[in-house]
Amino acid sequence: MTNKERAEQLIGMCDWNGLTQMLGSLSNMELRRMERAMREEVLVGLRNDLFWETLLHIIIFKRAAFISGVTAVTHLVKDGTLDFEVESVGRLYEHLKATHVESLVKICNMMVPELKTEAQVMGMFGAFHVENEVTRLAVLLKAEHDLSYYLIFKTLKLIEDKVIARKCCMALVKRKDDRAFNAVCLIKAYFGLDDLPARFSLTIEQYELSHIDRNYDTFCHVLNGKRPKL
């Protein structure tokens, strides 16, 4: 039986003491292989509650080695079963808050590119108590999909700070891709930012500004260079 198979067997039995003992018996090379196997093969096959319970225990065992396992949420995202309200997520938060509080934001940074809906992103922020809007913006800037641009825009609306809006635009400009530039155009037009050191092709009509935050679909329509459906 391979180490991966042993781990899967122990996880299936919810034998967390046994799993910890098994992981503790591995050499450094074996542990590195197990870290990859956990992220790419084991966690991706677990239902939501067992996924978070397993992640909790392996992070407690060795946070630095296993925290990247959070990126394995992709299968839960795709099948719509991702749920941050299970008890093990709360215990993971409490553990990291007490031991490595900086890892709470690190987890969000790693997870946010994998999420597909506003509810999932907001659920993540709530579960790991990332409540400061500026910190949320920093996390959202780790992703490069339409959803992140939409939530950056919505968060900037809550803050209503042109200085912060400009900093976000400058971060997006550095990506040098069309959708990032379009997102900057939207933010620039909405917040009246006239001093951005870049040229943009997307033109936003004044009447469109009252529509781009109507809903996600309308925002994406304009983000991708189309006129909003009125």
C-alpha positions as CSV (number, residue, x, y, z in Angstrom):
1,M,0.0,0.0,0.0
2,T,1.4,3.4,-1.0
3,N,1.5,6.4,1.4
4,K,-1.3,8.0,-0.6
5,E,-3.4,4.9,-0.3
6,R,-2.7,4.8,3.4
7,A,-3.7,8.4,3.8
8,E,-6.9,7.9,1.8
9,Q,-7.8,4.9,4.0
10,L,-7.2,6.9,7.2
11,I,-9.2,9.8,5.9
12,G,-12.1,7.5,4.9
13,M,-12.2,6.3,8.5
14,C,-11.8,9.8,9.9
15,D,-8.8,8.5,11.9
16,W,-7.1,11.8,12.3
17,N,-4.7,10.6,15.0
18,G,-3.7,7.8,12.6
19,L,-3.2,10.2,9.8
20,T,-1.0,12.5,11.9
21,Q,1.1,9.6,13.0
22,M,1.5,8.4,9.4
23,L,2.5,11.8,8.2
24,G,4.9,12.1,11.0
25,S,6.6,8.9,10.0
26,L,7.4,10.1,6.5
27,S,10.9,11.3,5.4
28,N,11.3,14.8,4.0
29,M,11.1,13.4,0.4
30,E,8.1,11.4,1.2
31,L,6.4,14.3,2.8
32,R,7.0,16.5,-0.3
33,R,5.4,13.8,-2.4
34,M,2.5,13.5,0.0
35,E,1.9,17.3,-0.1
36,R,1.5,17.1,-3.9
37,A,-0.6,14.0,-3.8
38,M,-2.9,15.5,-1.2
39,R,-3.4,18.6,-3.3
40,E,-3.7,17.0,-6.7
41,E,-5.2,13.5,-6.0
42,V,-6.7,13.1,-2.5
43,L,-8.5,16.3,-1.6
44,V,-10.0,16.6,-5.1
45,G,-12.0,13.5,-4.5
46,L,-13.5,14.5,-1.1
47,R,-17.0,15.8,-0.4
48,N,-17.2,19.2,1.1
49,D,-17.4,18.3,4.8
50,L,-14.6,15.7,4.6
51,F,-12.5,18.1,2.4
52,W,-12.5,20.8,5.1
53,E,-12.0,18.3,8.0
54,T,-9.0,16.8,6.2
55,L,-7.5,20.2,5.3
56,L,-7.9,21.2,8.9
57,H,-5.9,18.3,10.2
58,I,-3.1,18.3,7.7
59,I,-2.7,22.1,8.2
60,I,-2.6,21.5,12.0
61,F,0.1,18.9,11.3
62,K,2.3,21.0,9.0
63,R,0.8,24.3,7.8
64,A,3.6,25.2,5.4
65,A,3.5,21.9,3.6
66,F,-0.3,21.5,3.3
67,I,-1.9,25.0,3.1
68,S,-1.7,24.9,-0.7
69,G,-4.3,22.1,-0.5
70,V,-7.0,24.8,-0.4
71,T,-6.6,25.2,-4.1
72,A,-8.2,21.7,-4.5
73,V,-11.6,23.3,-3.9
74,T,-12.0,23.4,-7.7
75,H,-14.1,20.2,-7.8
76,L,-16.5,21.6,-5.1
77,V,-16.8,24.8,-7.0
78,K,-17.6,23.1,-10.3
79,D,-20.3,20.8,-8.8
80,G,-21.8,23.6,-6.7
81,T,-21.2,21.9,-3.3
82,L,-18.7,24.3,-1.9
83,D,-19.9,25.3,1.6
84,F,-18.0,27.4,4.0
85,E,-20.5,27.0,6.8
86,V,-19.4,23.6,7.9
87,E,-18.0,23.4,11.4
88,S,-14.5,22.4,10.3
89,V,-14.0,25.7,8.5
90,G,-14.7,27.5,11.7
91,R,-12.2,25.4,13.5
92,L,-9.6,26.0,10.7
93,Y,-10.2,29.8,11.1
94,E,-9.8,29.6,14.9
95,H,-6.6,27.5,14.6
96,L,-5.0,29.9,12.1
97,K,-6.1,33.0,14.0
98,A,-4.4,31.6,17.1
99,T,-1.2,30.3,15.4
100,H,-0.6,32.0,12.0
101,V,-3.1,34.8,11.5
102,E,-1.4,35.9,8.3
103,S,-2.3,32.6,6.7
104,L,-6.0,33.5,6.7
105,V,-5.4,36.0,3.9
106,K,-2.9,33.7,2.3
107,I,-5.7,31.0,2.0
108,C,-8.0,33.5,0.4
109,N,-5.3,34.6,-2.0
110,M,-4.8,31.0,-3.1
111,M,-8.5,30.2,-3.3
112,V,-10.0,33.2,-5.0
113,P,-8.8,32.4,-8.5
114,E,-10.7,29.1,-8.3
115,L,-14.1,30.6,-7.3
116,K,-16.8,31.2,-9.8
117,T,-19.7,33.1,-8.1
118,E,-20.1,36.2,-6.0
119,A,-21.7,34.0,-3.2
120,Q,-18.6,31.8,-3.1
121,V,-16.2,34.8,-2.8
122,M,-18.3,36.5,-0.2
123,G,-18.7,33.2,1.7
124,M,-14.9,32.8,1.7
125,F,-14.4,36.3,3.0
126,G,-16.9,35.7,5.7
127,A,-15.5,32.3,6.7
128,F,-12.0,33.6,7.2
129,H,-13.1,37.0,8.6
130,V,-11.5,39.1,5.9
131,E,-13.7,42.1,6.6
132,N,-11.5,45.1,5.7
133,E,-12.3,46.3,2.2
134,V,-8.7,47.3,1.3
135,T,-7.6,43.7,2.3
136,R,-10.4,42.3,0.2
137,L,-9.3,44.4,-2.8
138,A,-5.8,43.0,-2.4
139,V,-7.2,39.5,-2.4
140,L,-9.4,40.1,-5.4
141,L,-6.5,41.5,-7.4
142,K,-5.0,38.0,-7.1
143,A,-7.5,36.7,-9.6
144,E,-7.9,37.7,-13.3
145,H,-11.4,36.6,-14.2
146,D,-14.5,38.8,-14.9
147,L,-15.9,38.0,-11.4
148,S,-12.9,39.5,-9.7
149,Y,-13.1,42.7,-11.8
150,Y,-16.8,43.0,-10.9
151,L,-16.2,42.6,-7.2
152,I,-13.3,45.0,-7.3
153,F,-15.6,47.6,-8.8
154,K,-18.3,46.8,-6.2
155,T,-15.8,47.1,-3.3
156,L,-14.5,50.4,-4.6
157,K,-18.0,51.7,-4.6
158,L,-18.3,50.9,-0.9
159,I,-15.1,52.6,-0.1
160,E,-15.6,55.7,-2.3
161,D,-11.9,56.6,-2.1
162,K,-10.3,57.9,-5.3
163,V,-6.8,57.2,-4.0
164,I,-7.5,53.5,-3.5
165,A,-9.4,53.3,-6.8
166,R,-6.3,54.7,-8.6
167,K,-4.0,52.2,-6.8
168,C,-6.2,49.4,-8.0
169,C,-6.2,50.8,-11.6
170,M,-2.4,51.0,-11.5
171,A,-2.2,47.3,-10.4
172,L,-4.5,46.3,-13.2
173,V,-2.6,48.4,-15.8
174,K,0.5,46.3,-15.1
175,R,-1.3,43.2,-16.4
176,K,-1.2,44.6,-19.9
177,D,-4.2,42.7,-21.2
178,D,-7.4,43.8,-22.8
179,R,-9.9,42.9,-20.0
180,A,-7.7,44.5,-17.4
181,F,-7.5,47.7,-19.4
182,N,-11.3,47.6,-19.9
183,A,-11.8,47.2,-16.2
184,V,-9.6,50.3,-15.6
185,C,-11.7,52.2,-18.1
186,L,-14.8,51.3,-16.2
187,I,-13.3,52.3,-12.9
188,K,-11.7,55.5,-14.4
189,A,-15.0,56.7,-15.8
190,Y,-17.1,55.8,-12.8
191,F,-14.8,57.5,-10.2
192,G,-13.6,60.3,-12.5
193,L,-9.9,59.4,-12.5
194,D,-8.2,61.7,-15.0
195,D,-4.5,61.1,-14.2
196,L,-3.8,57.5,-15.2
197,P,-0.6,57.1,-17.2
198,A,-2.0,54.9,-19.9
199,R,-4.2,55.0,-23.0
200,F,-7.4,53.0,-23.2
201,S,-9.5,52.0,-26.2
202,L,-12.8,51.3,-24.4
203,T,-15.1,54.3,-24.3
204,I,-17.8,54.5,-21.7
205,E,-20.7,56.8,-22.4
206,Q,-22.0,58.9,-19.5
207,Y,-25.5,57.2,-19.6
208,E,-23.9,53.8,-19.3
209,L,-22.4,54.5,-15.9
210,S,-25.7,54.1,-14.2
211,H,-26.1,50.6,-15.7
212,I,-22.7,48.9,-15.3
213,D,-23.3,48.1,-11.6
214,R,-26.9,47.0,-12.3
215,N,-25.8,43.3,-12.1
216,Y,-22.9,41.0,-13.0
217,D,-24.1,40.2,-16.5
218,T,-24.4,43.9,-17.4
219,F,-21.0,44.7,-16.0
220,C,-19.4,41.8,-17.9
221,H,-21.1,42.9,-21.1
222,V,-19.4,46.3,-20.9
223,L,-16.2,44.8,-19.6
224,N,-15.9,42.8,-22.8
225,G,-16.4,45.8,-25.0
226,K,-20.1,45.7,-25.6
227,R,-22.8,48.3,-25.0
228,P,-25.1,47.5,-22.0
229,K,-28.5,46.1,-22.6
230,L,-30.9,48.9,-21.5
